[in-house]
């Protein structure tokens, strides 16, 4: 029997029942648009919980594909060590420029060109 990842709406409902901080992280990550790349710290700050970037990482590690995890990277643009090839592939499909497993420029978010 194959386990299917939870649907995003199921994930959000379950998280909001258990922990308001995690629910805020889920909403923030769900609202990321294609090509919008931000850091774990950015997620925490946008959700109203600055300096809780490690909690964001824990949440994403348990979310499977219920959330667009590939749009969240380290502060300096590096991809985390969990499935970086898939993350790079998904980011490239969304128009993100990469170099050596690091985000160089993204259409939106932390790595967007300031000249746009």
N, CA, C and O atoms as CSV, one atom per row, in Angstrom:
chain,resi,resn,atom,element,x,y,z
A,1,UNK,N,N,0.840,-1.184,0.000
A,1,UNK,CA,C,0.000,0.000,0.000
A,1,UNK,C,C,0.887,1.249,0.000
A,1,UNK,O,O,1.830,1.343,0.786
A,2,UNK,N,N,0.588,2.190,-0.867
A,2,UNK,CA,C,1.360,3.410,-0.978
A,2,UNK,C,C,0.682,4.518,-0.188
A,2,UNK,O,O,-0.526,4.728,-0.298
A,3,UNK,N,N,1.473,5.223,0.607
A,3,UNK,CA,C,0.935,6.355,1.363
A,3,UNK,C,C,0.948,7.586,0.482
A,3,UNK,O,O,1.962,7.909,-0.137
A,4,UNK,N,N,-0.166,8.261,0.430
A,4,UNK,CA,C,-0.251,9.497,-0.329
A,4,UNK,C,C,0.001,10.666,0.622
A,4,UNK,O,O,-0.466,10.646,1.761
A,5,UNK,N,N,0.739,11.687,0.163
A,5,UNK,CA,C,0.918,12.855,1.016
A,5,UNK,C,C,-0.425,13.558,1.223
A,5,UNK,O,O,-1.296,13.506,0.356
A,6,UNK,N,N,-0.586,14.207,2.357
A,6,UNK,CA,C,-1.847,14.884,2.607
A,6,UNK,C,C,-2.047,16.059,1.656
A,6,UNK,O,O,-1.085,16.686,1.213
A,7,UNK,N,N,-3.293,16.343,1.353
A,7,UNK,CA,C,-3.593,17.520,0.556
A,7,UNK,C,C,-3.276,18.751,1.389
A,7,UNK,O,O,-3.344,18.712,2.618
A,8,UNK,N,N,-2.933,19.835,0.725
A,8,UNK,CA,C,-2.551,21.049,1.425
A,8,UNK,C,C,-3.651,21.519,2.380
A,8,UNK,O,O,-3.361,21.930,3.503
A,9,UNK,N,N,-4.909,21.461,1.940
A,9,UNK,CA,C,-5.999,21.922,2.799
A,9,UNK,C,C,-6.132,21.045,4.042
A,9,UNK,O,O,-6.425,21.548,5.127
A,10,UNK,N,N,-5.918,19.730,3.890
A,10,UNK,CA,C,-5.940,18.828,5.042
A,10,UNK,C,C,-4.808,19.170,6.000
A,10,UNK,O,O,-4.988,19.191,7.218
A,11,UNK,N,N,-3.646,19.435,5.430
A,11,UNK,CA,C,-2.473,19.772,6.230
A,11,UNK,C,C,-2.740,21.044,7.032
A,11,UNK,O,O,-2.466,21.088,8.231
A,12,UNK,N,N,-3.268,22.073,6.385
A,12,UNK,CA,C,-3.544,23.338,7.045
A,12,UNK,C,C,-4.539,23.154,8.179
A,12,UNK,O,O,-4.331,23.678,9.273
A,13,UNK,N,N,-5.604,22.425,7.937
A,13,UNK,CA,C,-6.616,22.205,8.969
A,13,UNK,C,C,-6.014,21.504,10.177
A,13,UNK,O,O,-6.280,21.885,11.317
A,14,UNK,N,N,-5.216,20.494,9.935
A,14,UNK,CA,C,-4.611,19.742,11.031
A,14,UNK,C,C,-3.626,20.611,11.807
A,14,UNK,O,O,-3.592,20.558,13.036
A,15,UNK,N,N,-2.837,21.398,11.114
A,15,UNK,CA,C,-1.853,22.246,11.783
A,15,UNK,C,C,-2.521,23.347,12.605
A,15,UNK,O,O,-2.048,23.667,13.695
A,16,UNK,N,N,-3.604,23.928,12.108
A,16,UNK,CA,C,-4.253,25.016,12.843
A,16,UNK,C,C,-4.888,24.517,14.131
A,16,UNK,O,O,-5.030,25.273,15.091
A,17,UNK,N,N,-5.270,23.244,14.154
A,17,UNK,CA,C,-5.828,22.676,15.370
A,17,UNK,C,C,-4.751,22.461,16.425
A,17,UNK,O,O,-5.033,22.539,17.621
A,18,UNK,N,N,-3.532,22.192,15.999
A,18,UNK,CA,C,-2.497,21.784,16.939
A,18,UNK,C,C,-1.594,22.919,17.416
A,18,UNK,O,O,-1.184,22.920,18.576
A,19,UNK,N,N,-1.277,23.872,16.565
A,19,UNK,CA,C,-0.277,24.867,16.920
A,19,UNK,C,C,-0.434,26.108,16.043
A,19,UNK,O,O,-0.245,26.032,14.829
A,20,UNK,N,N,-0.776,27.244,16.641
A,20,UNK,CA,C,-0.980,28.462,15.831
A,20,UNK,C,C,0.275,28.914,15.087
A,20,UNK,O,O,0.170,29.468,13.993
A,21,UNK,N,N,1.458,28.691,15.658
A,21,UNK,CA,C,2.683,29.090,14.979
A,21,UNK,C,C,2.863,28.263,13.705
A,21,UNK,O,O,3.138,28.813,12.639
A,22,UNK,N,N,2.711,26.965,13.817
A,22,UNK,CA,C,2.856,26.106,12.649
A,22,UNK,C,C,1.783,26.425,11.610
A,22,UNK,O,O,2.058,26.392,10.411
A,23,UNK,N,N,0.579,26.729,12.049
A,23,UNK,CA,C,-0.493,27.101,11.116
A,23,UNK,C,C,-0.129,28.382,10.372
A,23,UNK,O,O,-0.421,28.513,9.183
A,24,UNK,N,N,0.501,29.320,11.058
A,24,UNK,CA,C,0.930,30.563,10.407
A,24,UNK,C,C,2.023,30.276,9.383
A,24,UNK,O,O,2.047,30.887,8.314
A,25,UNK,N,N,2.921,29.356,9.699
A,25,UNK,CA,C,3.957,28.964,8.732
A,25,UNK,C,C,3.313,28.338,7.498
A,25,UNK,O,O,3.684,28.659,6.368
A,26,UNK,N,N,2.355,27.449,7.715
A,26,UNK,CA,C,1.674,26.783,6.599
A,26,UNK,C,C,1.026,27.818,5.691
A,26,UNK,O,O,1.195,27.761,4.473
A,27,UNK,N,N,0.289,28.762,6.265
A,27,UNK,CA,C,-0.370,29.800,5.449
A,27,UNK,C,C,0.650,30.601,4.659
A,27,UNK,O,O,0.439,30.892,3.481
A,28,UNK,N,N,1.751,30.957,5.298
A,28,UNK,CA,C,2.797,31.738,4.622
A,28,UNK,C,C,3.377,30.965,3.446
A,28,UNK,O,O,3.542,31.516,2.357
A,29,UNK,N,N,3.683,29.705,3.661
A,29,UNK,CA,C,4.281,28.886,2.599
A,29,UNK,C,C,3.270,28.622,1.484
A,29,UNK,O,O,3.632,28.644,0.308
A,30,UNK,N,N,2.022,28.376,1.834
A,30,UNK,CA,C,0.987,28.157,0.816
A,30,UNK,C,C,0.783,29.389,-0.053
A,30,UNK,O,O,0.384,29.263,-1.210
A,31,UNK,N,N,1.047,30.571,0.479
A,31,UNK,CA,C,0.845,31.809,-0.270
A,31,UNK,C,C,2.016,32.173,-1.176
A,31,UNK,O,O,1.937,33.154,-1.914
A,32,UNK,N,N,3.098,31.402,-1.133
A,32,UNK,CA,C,4.219,31.669,-2.036
A,32,UNK,C,C,3.793,31.359,-3.471
A,32,UNK,O,O,3.184,30.325,-3.742
A,33,UNK,N,N,4.120,32.259,-4.367
A,33,UNK,CA,C,3.760,32.087,-5.769
A,33,UNK,C,C,4.881,31.399,-6.524
A,33,UNK,O,O,6.023,31.397,-6.063
A,34,UNK,N,N,4.580,30.816,-7.673
A,34,UNK,CA,C,5.641,30.208,-8.480
A,34,UNK,C,C,6.757,31.216,-8.755
A,34,UNK,O,O,6.492,32.349,-9.157
A,35,UNK,N,N,7.983,30.802,-8.539
A,35,UNK,CA,C,9.133,31.674,-8.746
A,35,UNK,C,C,9.482,32.538,-7.549
A,35,UNK,O,O,10.477,33.262,-7.582
A,36,UNK,N,N,8.696,32.478,-6.508
A,36,UNK,CA,C,8.973,33.247,-5.291
A,36,UNK,C,C,9.794,32.369,-4.350
A,36,UNK,O,O,9.311,31.356,-3.843
A,37,UNK,N,N,11.034,32.772,-4.128
A,37,UNK,CA,C,11.942,32.000,-3.287
A,37,UNK,C,C,12.310,32.847,-2.072
A,37,UNK,O,O,12.742,33.992,-2.204
A,38,UNK,N,N,12.132,32.267,-0.893
A,38,UNK,CA,C,12.463,32.965,0.342
A,38,UNK,C,C,13.223,32.008,1.270
A,38,UNK,O,O,13.318,30.809,1.008
A,39,UNK,N,N,13.750,32.556,2.336
A,39,UNK,CA,C,14.507,31.744,3.283
A,39,UNK,C,C,13.597,31.243,4.401
A,39,UNK,O,O,12.468,31.704,4.568
A,40,UNK,N,N,14.120,30.293,5.153
A,40,UNK,CA,C,13.396,29.791,6.324
A,40,UNK,C,C,13.094,30.940,7.282
A,40,UNK,O,O,12.000,31.023,7.840
A,41,UNK,N,N,14.074,31.828,7.467
A,41,UNK,CA,C,13.887,32.986,8.334
A,41,UNK,C,C,12.819,33.935,7.813
A,41,UNK,O,O,12.073,34.527,8.592
A,42,UNK,N,N,12.746,34.079,6.486
A,42,UNK,CA,C,11.709,34.924,5.883
A,42,UNK,C,C,10.320,34.365,6.181
A,42,UNK,O,O,9.397,35.117,6.495
A,43,UNK,N,N,10.176,33.044,6.083
A,43,UNK,CA,C,8.889,32.414,6.384
A,43,UNK,C,C,8.504,32.724,7.821
A,43,UNK,O,O,7.381,33.149,8.094
A,44,UNK,N,N,9.437,32.511,8.737
A,44,UNK,CA,C,9.160,32.743,10.155
A,44,UNK,C,C,8.771,34.202,10.406
A,44,UNK,O,O,7.812,34.475,11.128
A,45,UNK,N,N,9.511,35.129,9.816
A,45,UNK,CA,C,9.219,36.557,10.012
A,45,UNK,C,C,7.870,36.946,9.416
A,45,UNK,O,O,7.095,37.652,10.062
A,46,UNK,N,N,7.578,36.503,8.209
A,46,UNK,CA,C,6.291,36.819,7.575
A,46,UNK,C,C,5.125,36.251,8.381
A,46,UNK,O,O,4.044,36.837,8.427
A,47,UNK,N,N,5.357,35.114,9.010
A,47,UNK,CA,C,4.299,34.469,9.787
A,47,UNK,C,C,4.129,35.112,11.165
A,47,UNK,O,O,3.188,34.790,11.890
A,48,UNK,N,N,5.035,36.016,11.523
A,48,UNK,CA,C,4.937,36.686,12.813
A,48,UNK,C,C,5.729,36.027,13.924
A,48,UNK,O,O,5.516,36.313,15.102
A,49,UNK,N,N,6.651,35.140,13.546
A,49,UNK,CA,C,7.480,34.427,14.528
A,49,UNK,C,C,8.958,34.533,14.140
A,49,UNK,O,O,9.585,33.530,13.800
A,50,UNK,N,N,9.512,35.751,14.190
A,50,UNK,CA,C,10.912,35.908,13.791
A,50,UNK,C,C,11.822,35.022,14.643
A,50,UNK,O,O,11.536,34.745,15.807
A,51,UNK,N,N,12.900,34.598,14.045
A,51,UNK,CA,C,13.929,33.762,14.687
A,51,UNK,C,C,13.466,32.333,14.962
A,51,UNK,O,O,14.104,31.610,15.727
A,52,UNK,N,N,12.375,31.929,14.349
A,52,UNK,CA,C,11.914,30.546,14.512
A,52,UNK,C,C,12.133,29.751,13.217
A,52,UNK,O,O,11.335,28.878,12.876
A,53,UNK,N,N,13.213,30.058,12.506
A,53,UNK,CA,C,13.504,29.422,11.225
A,53,UNK,C,C,13.684,27.907,11.346
A,53,UNK,O,O,13.357,27.171,10.415
A,54,UNK,N,N,14.194,27.445,12.466
A,54,UNK,CA,C,14.365,25.993,12.617
A,54,UNK,C,C,13.015,25.283,12.698
A,54,UNK,O,O,12.872,24.160,12.216
A,55,UNK,N,N,12.038,25.932,13.302
A,55,UNK,CA,C,10.691,25.353,13.359
A,55,UNK,C,C,10.094,25.261,11.956
A,55,UNK,O,O,9.348,24.328,11.658
A,56,UNK,N,N,10.419,26.225,11.097
A,56,UNK,CA,C,9.974,26.165,9.698
A,56,UNK,C,C,10.577,24.947,9.024
A,56,UNK,O,O,9.883,24.226,8.307
A,57,UNK,N,N,11.851,24.714,9.246
A,57,UNK,CA,C,12.519,23.548,8.669
A,57,UNK,C,C,11.907,22.244,9.145
A,57,UNK,O,O,11.742,21.314,8.356
A,58,UNK,N,N,11.571,22.162,10.416
A,58,UNK,CA,C,10.935,20.954,10.949
A,58,UNK,C,C,9.579,20.723,10.290
A,58,UNK,O,O,9.239,19.595,9.932
A,59,UNK,N,N,8.816,21.788,10.133
A,59,UNK,CA,C,7.509,21.683,9.495
A,59,UNK,C,C,7.646,21.192,8.054
A,59,UNK,O,O,6.939,20.274,7.637
A,60,UNK,N,N,8.551,21.801,7.300
A,60,UNK,CA,C,8.724,21.406,5.902
A,60,UNK,C,C,9.234,19.978,5.786
A,60,UNK,O,O,8.872,19.263,4.852
A,61,UNK,N,N,10.065,19.560,6.718
A,61,UNK,CA,C,10.572,18.205,6.695
A,61,UNK,C,C,9.485,17.161,6.870
A,61,UNK,O,O,9.631,16.026,6.416
A,62,UNK,N,N,8.406,17.535,7.519
A,62,UNK,CA,C,7.306,16.603,7.772
A,62,UNK,C,C,6.147,16.766,6.797
A,62,UNK,O,O,5.187,15.997,6.846
A,63,UNK,N,N,6.223,17.759,5.910
A,63,UNK,CA,C,5.064,18.081,5.066
A,63,UNK,C,C,5.009,17.307,3.756
A,63,UNK,O,O,3.986,17.334,3.072
A,64,UNK,N,N,6.096,16.612,3.388
A,64,UNK,CA,C,6.171,15.917,2.108
A,64,UNK,C,C,5.851,16.905,0.993
A,64,UNK,O,O,6.472,17.967,0.937
A,65,UNK,N,N,4.920,16.604,0.113
A,65,UNK,CA,C,4.569,17.528,-0.971
A,65,UNK,C,C,3.275,18.293,-0.682
A,65,UNK,O,O,2.682,18.862,-1.598
A,66,UNK,N,N,2.839,18.314,0.559
A,66,UNK,CA,C,1.622,19.050,0.897
A,66,UNK,C,C,1.836,20.558,0.792
A,66,UNK,O,O,0.879,21.315,0.636
A,67,UNK,N,N,3.081,20.987,0.876
A,67,UNK,CA,C,3.430,22.405,0.777
A,67,UNK,C,C,4.504,22.582,-0.294
A,67,UNK,O,O,5.246,21.641,-0.576
A,68,UNK,N,N,4.601,23.762,-0.893
A,68,UNK,CA,C,5.643,24.007,-1.897
A,68,UNK,C,C,7.010,24.245,-1.236
A,68,UNK,O,O,7.543,25.354,-1.277
A,69,UNK,N,N,7.558,23.207,-0.638
A,69,UNK,CA,C,8.799,23.254,0.128
A,69,UNK,C,C,9.985,23.735,-0.696
A,69,UNK,O,O,10.919,24.324,-0.151
A,70,UNK,N,N,9.961,23.493,-1.995
A,70,UNK,CA,C,11.094,23.823,-2.856
A,70,UNK,C,C,11.308,25.327,-2.981
A,70,UNK,O,O,12.358,25.751,-3.463
A,71,UNK,N,N,10.354,26.138,-2.566
A,71,UNK,CA,C,10.496,27.597,-2.654
A,71,UNK,C,C,11.173,28.195,-1.421
A,71,UNK,O,O,11.308,29.415,-1.316
A,72,UNK,N,N,11.591,27.355,-0.506
A,72,UNK,CA,C,12.236,27.812,0.730
A,72,UNK,C,C,13.666,27.271,0.767
A,72,UNK,O,O,13.895,26.067,0.651
A,73,UNK,N,N,14.621,28.193,0.933
A,73,UNK,CA,C,16.040,27.839,0.905
A,73,UNK,C,C,16.753,28.497,2.085
A,73,UNK,O,O,16.140,29.227,2.864
A,74,UNK,N,N,18.044,28.233,2.205
A,74,UNK,CA,C,18.835,28.910,3.225
A,74,UNK,C,C,18.943,30.399,2.899
A,74,UNK,O,O,18.717,30.818,1.764
A,75,UNK,N,N,19.286,31.177,3.898
A,75,UNK,CA,C,19.385,32.627,3.792
A,75,UNK,C,C,20.290,33.087,2.653
A,75,UNK,O,O,20.029,34.120,2.036
A,76,UNK,N,N,21.345,32.336,2.371
A,76,UNK,CA,C,22.292,32.725,1.324
A,76,UNK,C,C,21.964,32.118,-0.041
A,76,UNK,O,O,22.740,32.255,-0.986
A,77,UNK,N,N,20.821,31.452,-0.143
A,77,UNK,CA,C,20.394,30.880,-1.419
A,77,UNK,C,C,20.747,29.424,-1.616
A,77,UNK,O,O,20.293,28.803,-2.577
A,78,UNK,N,N,21.562,28.858,-0.711
A,78,UNK,CA,C,21.909,27.445,-0.854
A,78,UNK,C,C,20.687,26.570,-0.631
A,78,UNK,O,O,19.787,26.905,0.139
A,79,UNK,N,N,20.682,25.441,-1.324
A,79,UNK,CA,C,19.612,24.477,-1.143
A,79,UNK,C,C,19.952,23.580,0.034
A,79,UNK,O,O,21.107,23.187,0.196
A,80,UNK,N,N,18.967,23.250,0.856
A,80,UNK,CA,C,19.237,22.325,1.952
A,80,UNK,C,C,19.593,20.946,1.406
A,80,UNK,O,O,19.279,20.643,0.255
A,81,UNK,N,N,20.246,20.101,2.214
A,81,UNK,CA,C,20.741,18.822,1.712
A,81,UNK,C,C,19.673,17.761,1.459
A,81,UNK,O,O,20.004,16.686,0.960
A,82,UNK,N,N,18.435,18.015,1.777
A,82,UNK,CA,C,17.380,17.023,1.559
A,82,UNK,C,C,16.815,17.186,0.150
A,82,UNK,O,O,16.096,18.145,-0.130
A,83,UNK,N,N,17.140,16.258,-0.720
A,83,UNK,CA,C,16.638,16.212,-2.098
A,83,UNK,C,C,16.936,17.491,-2.903
A,83,UNK,O,O,16.030,18.049,-3.523
A,84,UNK,N,N,18.185,17.957,-2.900
A,84,UNK,CA,C,18.477,19.206,-3.610
A,84,UNK,C,C,18.292,19.124,-5.123
A,84,UNK,O,O,17.975,20.132,-5.755
A,85,UNK,N,N,18.482,17.952,-5.713
A,85,UNK,CA,C,18.305,17.842,-7.172
A,85,UNK,C,C,16.858,18.082,-7.575
A,85,UNK,O,O,16.592,18.774,-8.558
A,86,UNK,N,N,15.920,17.511,-6.818
A,86,UNK,CA,C,14.500,17.744,-7.104
A,86,UNK,C,C,14.136,19.200,-6.853
A,86,UNK,O,O,13.386,19.796,-7.627
A,87,UNK,N,N,14.662,19.775,-5.779
A,87,UNK,CA,C,14.384,21.172,-5.481
A,87,UNK,C,C,14.911,22.071,-6.592
A,87,UNK,O,O,14.221,22.987,-7.039
A,88,UNK,N,N,16.128,21.806,-7.033
A,88,UNK,CA,C,16.698,22.598,-8.121
A,88,UNK,C,C,15.845,22.480,-9.386
A,88,UNK,O,O,15.570,23.484,-10.043
A,89,UNK,N,N,15.431,21.275,-9.724
A,89,UNK,CA,C,14.595,21.054,-10.909
A,89,UNK,C,C,13.295,21.854,-10.821
A,89,UNK,O,O,12.905,22.513,-11.785
A,90,UNK,N,N,12.635,21.799,-9.685
A,90,UNK,CA,C,11.368,22.524,-9.534
A,90,UNK,C,C,11.575,24.034,-9.599
A,90,UNK,O,O,10.759,24.745,-10.186
A,91,UNK,N,N,12.645,24.522,-9.010
A,91,UNK,CA,C,12.918,25.957,-9.061
A,91,UNK,C,C,13.242,26.398,-10.494
A,91,UNK,O,O,12.778,27.448,-10.938
A,92,UNK,N,N,14.028,25.609,-11.207
A,92,UNK,CA,C,14.335,25.950,-12.599
A,92,UNK,C,C,13.060,26.017,-13.439
A,92,UNK,O,O,12.923,26.889,-14.298
A,93,UNK,N,N,12.129,25.093,-13.188
A,93,UNK,CA,C,10.849,25.096,-13.916
A,93,UNK,C,C,10.043,26.357,-13.632
A,93,UNK,O,O,9.193,26.738,-14.437
A,94,UNK,N,N,10.296,27.006,-12.504
A,94,UNK,CA,C,9.577,28.234,-12.144
A,94,UNK,C,C,10.352,29.494,-12.524
A,94,UNK,O,O,9.978,30.599,-12.128
A,95,UNK,N,N,11.429,29.329,-13.291
A,95,UNK,CA,C,12.170,30.482,-13.794
A,95,UNK,C,C,13.227,31.018,-12.852
A,95,UNK,O,O,13.663,32.159,-13.005
A,96,UNK,N,N,13.648,30.227,-11.887
A,96,UNK,CA,C,14.676,30.636,-10.941
A,96,UNK,C,C,16.048,30.301,-11.517
A,96,UNK,O,O,16.266,29.191,-12.003
A,97,UNK,N,N,16.974,31.261,-11.464
A,97,UNK,CA,C,18.337,31.042,-11.945
A,97,UNK,C,C,19.160,30.402,-10.824
A,97,UNK,O,O,19.173,30.876,-9.688
A,98,UNK,N,N,19.845,29.313,-11.180
A,98,UNK,CA,C,20.625,28.549,-10.204
A,98,UNK,C,C,22.077,28.447,-10.671
A,98,UNK,O,O,22.371,28.478,-11.866
A,99,UNK,N,N,22.967,28.323,-9.698
A,99,UNK,CA,C,24.375,28.045,-9.999
A,99,UNK,C,C,24.936,27.227,-8.847
A,99,UNK,O,O,24.990,27.693,-7.709
A,100,UNK,N,N,25.350,26.005,-9.151
A,100,UNK,CA,C,25.941,25.108,-8.147
A,100,UNK,C,C,25.046,24.932,-6.919
A,100,UNK,O,O,25.479,25.112,-5.781
A,101,UNK,N,N,23.799,24.578,-7.180
A,101,UNK,CA,C,22.824,24.304,-6.122
A,101,UNK,C,C,22.574,25.516,-5.212
A,101,UNK,O,O,22.338,25.370,-4.013
A,102,UNK,N,N,22.630,26.692,-5.798
A,102,UNK,CA,C,22.370,27.930,-5.061
A,102,UNK,C,C,21.505,28.835,-5.933
A,102,UNK,O,O,21.738,28.955,-7.136
A,103,UNK,N,N,20.515,29.466,-5.326
A,103,UNK,CA,C,19.667,30.411,-6.052
A,103,UNK,C,C,20.481,31.671,-6.327
A,103,UNK,O,O,21.038,32.282,-5.415
A,104,UNK,N,N,20.537,32.044,-7.601
A,104,UNK,CA,C,21.241,33.250,-8.015
A,104,UNK,C,C,20.248,34.397,-8.156
A,104,UNK,O,O,20.509,35.523,-7.732
A,105,UNK,N,N,19.102,34.086,-8.763
A,105,UNK,CA,C,18.061,35.099,-8.960
A,105,UNK,C,C,16.728,34.399,-9.132
A,105,UNK,O,O,16.636,33.336,-9.747
A,106,UNK,N,N,15.690,35.023,-8.572
A,106,UNK,CA,C,14.344,34.475,-8.715
A,106,UNK,C,C,13.408,35.589,-9.184
A,106,UNK,O,O,13.655,36.767,-8.930
A,107,UNK,N,N,12.330,35.202,-9.871
A,107,UNK,CA,C,11.384,36.217,-10.324
A,107,UNK,C,C,10.772,37.024,-9.179
A,107,UNK,O,O,10.484,38.211,-9.330
A,108,UNK,N,N,10.576,36.360,-8.022
A,108,UNK,CA,C,9.948,37.004,-6.859
A,108,UNK,C,C,10.669,36.586,-5.585
A,108,UNK,O,O,11.387,35.587,-5.569
A,109,UNK,N,N,10.477,37.345,-4.532
A,109,UNK,CA,C,11.011,36.954,-3.238
A,109,UNK,C,C,12.385,37.530,-2.940
A,109,UNK,O,O,12.812,38.510,-3.550
A,110,UNK,N,N,13.063,36.907,-1.998
A,110,UNK,CA,C,14.353,37.368,-1.481
A,110,UNK,C,C,15.396,37.562,-2.583
A,110,UNK,O,O,16.227,38.466,-2.483
A,111,UNK,N,N,15.372,36.763,-3.594
A,111,UNK,CA,C,16.432,36.763,-4.601
A,111,UNK,C,C,16.018,37.451,-5.904
A,111,UNK,O,O,16.686,37.302,-6.928
A,112,UNK,N,N,14.927,38.196,-5.864
A,112,UNK,CA,C,14.474,38.938,-7.051
A,112,UNK,C,C,15.424,40.093,-7.327
A,112,UNK,O,O,15.939,40.727,-6.406
A,113,UNK,N,N,15.642,40.351,-8.584
A,113,UNK,CA,C,16.503,41.454,-8.984
A,113,UNK,C,C,15.862,42.770,-8.559
A,113,UNK,O,O,14.667,42.980,-8.769
A,114,UNK,N,N,16.636,43.635,-7.976
A,114,UNK,CA,C,16.107,44.930,-7.519
A,114,UNK,C,C,15.789,45.873,-8.674
A,114,UNK,O,O,15.111,46.883,-8.486
A,115,UNK,N,N,16.284,45.540,-9.880
A,115,UNK,CA,C,16.032,46.407,-11.038
A,115,UNK,C,C,14.685,46.123,-11.686
A,115,UNK,O,O,14.282,46.836,-12.606
A,116,UNK,N,N,13.974,45.079,-11.216
A,116,UNK,CA,C,12.668,44.754,-11.826
A,116,UNK,C,C,11.579,45.588,-11.236
A,116,UNK,O,O,10.419,45.453,-11.625
